[in-house]
Each structure stands twice: as structure tokens, then as C-alpha cells.
């Protein structure tokens, strides 16, 4: 609802408003370059990890 209202205030479609918002955010963060290394960010989360083959098997098992 907030996005719709913001888009209406600018007289834009929601899609165009979102595209512009993303472009502005990318510009603020360094011209589209990631501010930090994505792998470092993931490591910082200290989330549980596992063997990729095991993880894929678990994902597939969950779809059945």
C-alpha cells in the first residue's frame, strides 16, 4: 500500500517507481557496485551451513 501511494504521489506506475527507487539506492551505494563482499556478509550471519549435495537432497525431499 505504501508503494502504491508513493507512486501515485509521483504520478508513476508502481513498477516505474520501484525501478527508480532501486536505481537511486544503487547510486547511493556506489554506482551499482556492492558495498561489501557478499560472501563476507553471509559469513557474518554465522548461519548453519552444510554440504551442497546434502542441502540439495533436503530441498528436493521437501518438494515431494
MOPAC internal coordinates of N, CA, C and O (Angstrom, degrees):
PM7 1SCF
backbone

  N    0.0000 0     0.00 0     0.00 0    0    0    0
  C    1.4257 1     0.00 0     0.00 0    1    0    0
  C    1.5319 1   111.10 1     0.00 0    2    1    0
  O    1.2310 1   119.90 1   140.56 1    3    2    1
  N    1.3318 1   117.79 1   -39.44 1    3    2    1
  C    1.4671 1   120.93 1   179.95 1    5    3    2
  C    1.5159 1   110.98 1   -64.63 1    6    5    3
  O    1.2310 1   120.60 1   141.10 1    7    6    5
  N    1.3310 1   116.46 1   -38.90 1    7    6    5
  C    1.4661 1   119.83 1   179.59 1    9    7    6
  C    1.5221 1   109.86 1   -65.71 1   10    9    7
  O    1.2310 1   120.67 1   135.62 1   11   10    9
  N    1.3187 1   116.32 1   -44.38 1   11   10    9
  C    1.4675 1   120.17 1   179.62 1   13   11   10
  C    1.5277 1   110.60 1   -58.57 1   14   13   11
  O    1.2310 1   120.40 1   134.36 1   15   14   13
  N    1.3358 1   116.85 1   -45.64 1   15   14   13
  C    1.4631 1   120.54 1  -179.29 1   17   15   14
  C    1.5307 1   111.35 1   -65.67 1   18   17   15
  O    1.2310 1   120.56 1   138.85 1   19   18   17
  N    1.3283 1   116.53 1   -41.15 1   19   18   17
  C    1.4676 1   119.74 1   178.81 1   21   19   18
  C    1.5218 1   110.57 1   -63.40 1   22   21   19
  O    1.2310 1   120.47 1   139.32 1   23   22   21
  N    1.3168 1   116.70 1   -40.68 1   23   22   21
  C    1.4671 1   121.08 1   178.83 1   25   23   22
  C    1.5272 1   110.05 1   -65.52 1   26   25   23
  O    1.2310 1   120.27 1   138.18 1   27   26   25
  N    1.3096 1   117.08 1   -41.82 1   27   26   25
  C    1.4627 1   120.25 1   179.26 1   29   27   26
  C    1.5235 1   111.37 1   -62.28 1   30   29   27
  O    1.2310 1   120.51 1   140.22 1   31   30   29
  N    1.3451 1   116.62 1   -39.78 1   31   30   29
  C    1.4654 1   119.71 1   179.09 1   33   31   30
  C    1.5201 1   111.38 1   -61.29 1   34   33   31
  O    1.2310 1   120.37 1   145.91 1   35   34   33
  N    1.3300 1   116.90 1   -34.09 1   35   34   33
  C    1.4696 1   121.44 1  -179.82 1   37   35   34
  C    1.5308 1   111.87 1   -91.00 1   38   37   35
  O    1.2310 1   121.01 1   177.98 1   39   38   37
  N    1.3366 1   115.68 1    -2.02 1   39   38   37
  C    1.4689 1   122.06 1  -177.27 1   41   39   38
  C    1.5259 1   111.24 1    58.28 1   42   41   39
  O    1.2310 1   121.47 1  -133.28 1   43   42   41
  N    1.3385 1   114.80 1    46.72 1   43   42   41
  C    1.4637 1   123.01 1   178.47 1   45   43   42
  C    1.5160 1   109.02 1  -124.20 1   46   45   43
  O    1.2310 1   121.14 1   -20.46 1   47   46   45
  N    1.3390 1   115.42 1   159.54 1   47   46   45
  C    1.4612 1   118.46 1   170.31 1   49   47   46
  C    1.5242 1   107.62 1   -71.38 1   50   49   47
  O    1.2310 1   120.82 1   -19.67 1   51   50   49
  N    1.3319 1   116.04 1   160.33 1   51   50   49
  C    1.4671 1   118.88 1   177.10 1   53   51   50
  C    1.5228 1   110.30 1   -59.72 1   54   53   51
  O    1.2310 1   120.35 1   137.58 1   55   54   53
  N    1.3349 1   116.93 1   -42.42 1   55   54   53
  C    1.4592 1   120.15 1  -179.03 1   57   55   54
  C    1.5170 1   112.46 1   -60.45 1   58   57   55
  O    1.2310 1   120.43 1   135.63 1   59   58   57
  N    1.3230 1   116.78 1   -44.37 1   59   58   57
  C    1.4672 1   120.56 1   179.07 1   61   59   58
  C    1.5120 1   110.77 1   -66.25 1   62   61   59
  O    1.2310 1   120.06 1   140.46 1   63   62   61
  N    1.3359 1   117.49 1   -39.54 1   63   62   61
  C    1.4578 1   120.56 1   178.47 1   65   63   62
  C    1.5217 1   110.47 1   -61.70 1   66   65   63
  O    1.2310 1   120.62 1   135.99 1   67   66   65
  N    1.3364 1   116.42 1   -44.01 1   67   66   65
  C    1.4649 1   121.00 1  -179.75 1   69   67   66
  C    1.5270 1   109.94 1   -64.31 1   70   69   67
  O    1.2310 1   120.01 1   135.34 1   71   70   69
  N    1.3371 1   117.59 1   -44.66 1   71   70   69
  C    1.4725 1   120.10 1   178.77 1   73   71   70
  C    1.5210 1   110.95 1   -57.84 1   74   73   71
  O    1.2310 1   120.60 1   135.04 1   75   74   73
  N    1.3063 1   116.46 1   -44.96 1   75   74   73
  C    1.4729 1   119.72 1  -179.94 1   77   75   74
  C    1.5260 1   111.54 1   -65.58 1   78   77   75
  O    1.2310 1   120.53 1   139.85 1   79   78   77
  N    1.3170 1   116.60 1   -40.15 1   79   78   77
  C    1.4656 1   120.10 1   179.18 1   81   79   78
  C    1.5238 1   110.92 1   -62.97 1   82   81   79
  O    1.2310 1   120.62 1   138.83 1   83   82   81
  N    1.3264 1   116.43 1   -41.17 1   83   82   81
  C    1.4652 1   120.40 1   178.62 1   85   83   82
  C    1.5191 1   110.24 1   -65.35 1   86   85   83
  O    1.2310 1   120.37 1   134.58 1   87   86   85
  N    1.3360 1   116.89 1   -45.42 1   87   86   85
  C    1.4708 1   120.26 1   178.49 1   89   87   86
  C    1.5204 1   111.37 1   -58.68 1   90   89   87
  O    1.2310 1   120.39 1   136.44 1   91   90   89
  N    1.3310 1   116.87 1   -43.56 1   91   90   89
  C    1.4635 1   120.18 1   178.83 1   93   91   90
  C    1.5240 1   111.32 1   -62.97 1   94   93   91
  O    1.2310 1   120.34 1   137.92 1   95   94   93
  N    1.3258 1   116.96 1   -42.08 1   95   94   93
  C    1.4633 1   120.63 1   179.06 1   97   95   94
  C    1.5311 1   110.77 1   -63.86 1   98   97   95
  O    1.2310 1   120.38 1   139.87 1   99   98   97
  N    1.3242 1   116.87 1   -40.13 1   99   98   97
  C    1.4619 1   120.07 1   178.34 1  101   99   98
  C    1.5231 1   111.15 1   -65.22 1  102  101   99
  O    1.2310 1   120.49 1   140.12 1  103  102  101
  N    1.3132 1   116.66 1   -39.88 1  103  102  101
  C    1.4596 1   120.04 1   177.86 1  105  103  102
  C    1.5211 1   111.20 1   -63.05 1  106  105  103
  O    1.2310 1   120.57 1   137.93 1  107  106  105
  N    1.3211 1   116.51 1   -42.07 1  107  106  105
  C    1.4734 1   120.27 1   179.53 1  109  107  106
  C    1.5168 1   111.63 1   -65.54 1  110  109  107
  O    1.2310 1   120.33 1   151.01 1  111  110  109
  N    1.3354 1   116.97 1   -28.99 1  111  110  109
  C    1.4545 1   119.53 1  -176.41 1  113  111  110
  C    1.5231 1   112.53 1   -92.60 1  114  113  111
  O    1.2310 1   119.86 1  -167.95 1  115  114  113
  N    1.3108 1   117.88 1    12.05 1  115  114  113
  C    1.4555 1   119.84 1   174.90 1  117  115  114
  C    1.5131 1   114.08 1   112.91 1  118  117  115
  O    1.2310 1   120.05 1  -142.22 1  119  118  117
  N    1.2878 1   117.51 1    37.78 1  119  118  117
  C    1.4536 1   120.40 1   173.98 1  121  119  118
  C    1.5091 1   114.74 1    70.28 1  122  121  119
  O    1.2310 1   120.01 1  -149.58 1  123  122  121
  N    1.3073 1   117.58 1    30.42 1  123  122  121
  C    1.4558 1   119.77 1   177.73 1  125  123  122
  C    1.5142 1   113.32 1    95.80 1  126  125  123
  O    1.2310 1   120.55 1   170.69 1  127  126  125
  N    1.3240 1   116.56 1    -9.31 1  127  126  125
  C    1.4581 1   119.28 1   177.58 1  129  127  126
  C    1.5200 1   108.67 1   -82.96 1  130  129  127
  O    1.2310 1   120.95 1   -34.97 1  131  130  129
  N    1.3067 1   115.79 1   145.03 1  131  130  129
  C    1.4583 1   119.08 1   178.52 1  133  131  130
  C    1.5233 1   109.47 1   -68.38 1  134  133  131
  O    1.2310 1   121.00 1   -44.89 1  135  134  133
  N    1.3122 1   115.68 1   135.11 1  135  134  133
  C    1.4635 1   120.55 1  -178.51 1  137  135  134
  C    1.5184 1   111.57 1   -67.35 1  138  137  135
  O    1.2310 1   120.12 1   149.00 1  139  138  137
  N    1.3306 1   117.37 1   -31.00 1  139  138  137
  C    1.4547 1   121.07 1  -179.18 1  141  139  138
  C    1.5210 1   109.09 1  -136.08 1  142  141  139
  O    1.2310 1   121.27 1   -14.56 1  143  142  141
  N    1.3017 1   115.18 1   165.44 1  143  142  141
  C    1.4586 1   120.96 1   177.70 1  145  143  142
  C    1.5278 1   109.19 1   -71.83 1  146  145  143
  O    1.2310 1   119.50 1   -56.00 1  147  146  145
  N    1.3329 1   118.56 1   124.00 1  147  146  145
  C    1.4680 1   120.25 1  -177.45 1  149  147  146
  C    1.5229 1   113.64 1   -58.13 1  150  149  147
  O    1.2310 1   119.83 1   142.89 1  151  150  149
  N    1.3196 1   117.92 1   -37.11 1  151  150  149
  C    1.4607 1   120.06 1   179.92 1  153  151  150
  C    1.5226 1   111.27 1   -67.78 1  154  153  151
  O    1.2310 1   120.60 1   143.86 1  155  154  153
  N    1.3131 1   116.46 1   -36.14 1  155  154  153
  C    1.4642 1   119.78 1   176.58 1  157  155  154
  C    1.5163 1   110.59 1   -65.18 1  158  157  155
  O    1.2310 1   120.84 1   140.44 1  159  158  157
  N    1.3270 1   115.99 1   -39.56 1  159  158  157
  C    1.4612 1   119.87 1   178.22 1  161  159  158
  C    1.5242 1   111.05 1   -63.48 1  162  161  159
  O    1.2310 1   120.32 1   137.68 1  163  162  161
  N    1.3245 1   117.00 1   -42.32 1  163  162  161
  C    1.4623 1   120.19 1   178.47 1  165  163  162
  C    1.5227 1   111.09 1   -64.88 1  166  165  163
  O    1.2310 1   120.19 1   138.93 1  167  166  165
  N    1.3246 1   117.24 1   -41.07 1  167  166  165
  C    1.4584 1   120.66 1   179.18 1  169  167  166
  C    1.5255 1   110.62 1   -63.74 1  170  169  167
  O    1.2310 1   120.78 1   144.60 1  171  170  169
  N    1.3219 1   116.12 1   -35.40 1  171  170  169
  C    1.4589 1   121.19 1   179.97 1  173  171  170
  C    1.5249 1   111.37 1   -62.16 1  174  173  171
  O    1.2310 1   119.96 1   150.92 1  175  174  173
  N    1.3202 1   117.67 1   -29.08 1  175  174  173
  C    1.4599 1   121.49 1   179.92 1  177  175  174
  C    1.5200 1   112.80 1   -68.88 1  178  177  175
  O    1.2310 1   120.37 1   158.58 1  179  178  177
  N    1.3244 1   116.90 1   -21.42 1  179  178  177
  C    1.4591 1   123.27 1  -178.50 1  181  179  178
  C    1.5247 1   111.22 1    51.80 1  182  181  179
  O    1.2310 1   121.18 1  -139.01 1  183  182  181
  N    1.3181 1   115.35 1    40.99 1  183  182  181
  C    1.4621 1   121.31 1   179.15 1  185  183  182
  C    1.5284 1   109.44 1   -80.16 1  186  185  183
  O    1.2310 1   120.30 1   -23.14 1  187  186  185
  N    1.3215 1   117.03 1   156.86 1  187  186  185
  C    1.4653 1   118.95 1   178.18 1  189  187  186
  C    1.5229 1   110.44 1   -65.14 1  190  189  187
  O    1.2310 1   120.97 1   -36.12 1  191  190  189
  N    1.2993 1   115.75 1   143.88 1  191  190  189
  C    1.4542 1   121.67 1   178.85 1  193  191  190
  C    1.5170 1   108.71 1  -127.57 1  194  193  191
  O    1.2310 1   120.85 1    -8.69 1  195  194  193
  N    1.3042 1   115.98 1   171.31 1  195  194  193
  C    1.4529 1   119.85 1   178.67 1  197  195  194
  C    1.5104 1   111.19 1  -161.30 1  198  197  195
  O    1.2310 1   121.70 1    -4.22 1  199  198  197
  N    1.2958 1   114.36 1   175.78 1  199  198  197
  C    1.4509 1   121.17 1   177.18 1  201  199  198
  C    1.5252 1   108.44 1   -64.30 1  202  201  199
  O    1.2310 1   120.21 1   -45.85 1  203  202  201
  N    1.3222 1   117.20 1   134.15 1  203  202  201
  C    1.4573 1   120.80 1  -174.89 1  205  203  202
  C    1.5296 1   111.53 1   -60.51 1  206  205  203
  O    1.2310 1   119.80 1   140.69 1  207  206  205
  N    1.3179 1   117.99 1   -39.31 1  207  206  205
  C    1.4660 1   120.28 1  -179.90 1  209  207  206
  C    1.5280 1   110.60 1   -62.78 1  210  209  207
  O    1.2310 1   120.64 1   137.49 1  211  210  209
  N    1.3296 1   116.38 1   -42.51 1  211  210  209
  C    1.4652 1   120.63 1   178.43 1  213  211  210
  C    1.5210 1   110.91 1   -65.16 1  214  213  211
  O    1.2310 1   120.68 1   138.40 1  215  214  213
  N    1.3174 1   116.31 1   -41.60 1  215  214  213
  C    1.4598 1   120.37 1   179.75 1  217  215  214
  C    1.5281 1   110.98 1   -62.90 1  218  217  215
  O    1.2310 1   120.29 1   137.00 1  219  218  217
  N    1.3173 1   117.05 1   -43.00 1  219  218  217
  C    1.4572 1   120.67 1   178.67 1  221  219  218
  C    1.5159 1   111.64 1   -64.61 1  222  221  219
  O    1.2310 1   120.48 1   141.45 1  223  222  221
  N    1.3278 1   116.68 1   -38.55 1  223  222  221
  C    1.4672 1   119.88 1   177.13 1  225  223  222
  C    1.5248 1   110.27 1   -62.71 1  226  225  223
  O    1.2310 1   120.37 1   137.65 1  227  226  225
  N    1.3413 1   116.89 1   -42.35 1  227  226  225
  C    1.4566 1   120.43 1   179.33 1  229  227  226
  C    1.5190 1   111.74 1   -63.78 1  230  229  227
  O    1.2310 1   120.82 1   139.99 1  231  230  229
  N    1.3246 1   116.03 1   -40.01 1  231  230  229
  C    1.4557 1   120.19 1   177.99 1  233  231  230
  C    1.5232 1   110.67 1   -62.19 1  234  233  231
  O    1.2310 1   120.79 1   132.10 1  235  234  233
  N    1.3174 1   116.10 1   -47.90 1  235  234  233
  C    1.4664 1   120.19 1  -179.72 1  237  235  234
  C    1.5219 1   111.35 1   -63.81 1  238  237  235
  O    1.2310 1   120.25 1   141.86 1  239  238  237
  N    1.3292 1   117.12 1   -38.14 1  239  238  237
  C    1.4566 1   120.65 1   179.63 1  241  239  238
  C    1.5286 1   110.46 1   -64.49 1  242  241  239
  O    1.2310 1   120.58 1   145.61 1  243  242  241
  N    1.3185 1   116.49 1   -34.39 1  243  242  241
  C    1.4511 1   121.00 1   179.81 1  245  243  242
  C    1.5202 1   113.38 1   -71.37 1  246  245  243
  O    1.2310 1   120.52 1   159.54 1  247  246  245
  N    1.3210 1   116.61 1   -20.46 1  247  246  245
  C    1.4670 1   121.02 1   179.74 1  249  247  246
  C    1.5184 1   111.68 1   -82.70 1  250  249  247
  O    1.2310 1   120.13 1   163.23 1  251  250  249
  N    1.3106 1   117.36 1   -16.77 1  251  250  249
  C    1.4722 1   120.69 1  -175.44 1  253  251  250
  C    1.5020 1   112.16 1   -78.45 1  254  253  251
  O    1.2310 1   120.10 1   180.00 1  255  254  253

